Amino acid sequence: QYYHKLLLLSKSTQDKIKQLVAIMGIGTLDSTKTETYTKQAIEISKDIQSNNREVECYMILGDYYIKRKKYEVAKQWIEKAFEVGIKKEYPAFNFLW
């Protein structure tokens, strides 16, 4: 309920950071919305250039698919988290890709 109120408030004030927090909260707490909301959170993270949150979203999706025993899909999301984390935070390692 808190995150839903925060989402409404953040949309009305166009506060992307609060919107990101709300969407991630809803997606994490409501497994029926995890995939949809976390993918939205990834886009907002990119928009506001929050590398840490973007990586966190990829890890949330990885965990989501592990719990559903979809290991290949989970692996792709976790690899994406690693790739984004390394490429953006440690550009000297870009030769790995």
C-alpha positions as CSV (number, residue, x, y, z in Angstrom):
1,Q,0.0,0.0,0.0
2,Y,2.8,2.4,0.9
3,Y,4.5,1.8,-2.5
4,H,1.3,2.3,-4.4
5,K,0.7,5.7,-2.7
6,L,4.4,6.6,-3.4
7,L,3.9,5.7,-7.0
8,L,0.9,7.9,-7.4
9,L,2.6,10.8,-5.7
10,S,5.8,10.4,-7.7
11,K,3.9,10.3,-11.0
12,S,2.0,13.5,-10.1
13,T,5.3,15.3,-9.2
14,Q,7.3,13.6,-12.0
15,D,9.9,12.5,-9.4
16,K,11.7,9.7,-11.2
17,I,13.8,8.6,-8.2
18,K,10.7,8.1,-6.0
19,Q,8.9,6.5,-8.9
20,L,11.8,4.0,-9.3
21,V,11.7,3.2,-5.6
22,A,8.0,2.6,-5.7
23,I,8.1,0.5,-8.8
24,M,10.9,-1.6,-7.4
25,G,9.1,-2.0,-4.1
26,I,5.9,-3.2,-5.7
27,G,7.7,-5.5,-8.0
28,T,9.7,-7.1,-5.2
29,L,6.7,-7.5,-2.9
30,D,4.1,-8.7,-5.4
31,S,5.4,-11.7,-7.4
32,T,2.6,-11.3,-9.9
33,K,4.1,-7.9,-10.9
34,T,7.8,-8.6,-10.5
35,E,8.6,-9.0,-14.1
36,T,6.6,-6.1,-15.5
37,Y,7.5,-3.6,-12.8
38,T,11.1,-4.5,-12.6
39,K,11.5,-4.1,-16.4
40,Q,9.9,-0.6,-16.0
41,A,12.4,0.1,-13.2
42,I,15.2,-0.9,-15.5
43,E,14.1,1.8,-18.0
44,I,13.8,4.4,-15.3
45,S,17.2,3.4,-14.0
46,K,18.7,3.9,-17.4
47,D,16.9,7.2,-17.8
48,I,18.3,8.6,-14.5
49,Q,21.6,6.9,-15.0
50,S,21.5,4.9,-11.8
51,N,23.8,2.0,-12.6
52,N,23.4,0.5,-9.1
53,R,19.6,0.3,-9.4
54,E,19.8,-1.0,-12.9
55,V,22.1,-3.8,-11.8
56,E,19.8,-4.5,-8.8
57,C,16.8,-4.8,-11.2
58,Y,18.7,-7.4,-13.2
59,M,19.5,-9.4,-10.1
60,I,15.8,-9.2,-9.0
61,L,14.8,-10.7,-12.3
62,G,17.5,-13.4,-12.0
63,D,16.1,-14.3,-8.6
64,Y,12.6,-14.3,-9.9
65,Y,13.4,-16.8,-12.5
66,I,15.5,-19.0,-10.2
67,K,12.5,-19.3,-7.9
68,R,10.5,-20.5,-11.0
69,K,13.2,-23.0,-11.9
70,K,13.9,-21.2,-15.2
71,Y,17.6,-21.3,-14.8
72,E,18.6,-20.3,-18.3
73,V,16.5,-17.2,-18.2
74,A,17.8,-16.4,-14.7
75,K,21.4,-16.8,-15.9
76,Q,20.8,-14.3,-18.7
77,W,19.5,-11.7,-16.3
78,I,22.4,-12.3,-13.8
79,E,24.9,-12.1,-16.6
80,K,23.4,-8.8,-17.7
81,A,23.8,-7.5,-14.2
82,F,27.4,-8.5,-14.2
83,E,28.0,-7.0,-17.6
84,V,26.3,-3.7,-16.9
85,G,28.0,-3.5,-13.5
86,I,31.5,-4.1,-14.9
87,K,31.1,-2.1,-18.1
88,K,29.7,1.0,-16.5
89,E,31.5,0.9,-13.2
90,Y,34.9,-0.5,-14.3
91,P,35.4,0.6,-18.0
92,A,38.9,-0.7,-18.0
93,F,37.5,-4.2,-18.1
94,N,35.5,-3.6,-21.3
95,F,37.9,-5.7,-23.2
96,L,36.0,-8.7,-21.8
97,W,33.1,-8.0,-24.1
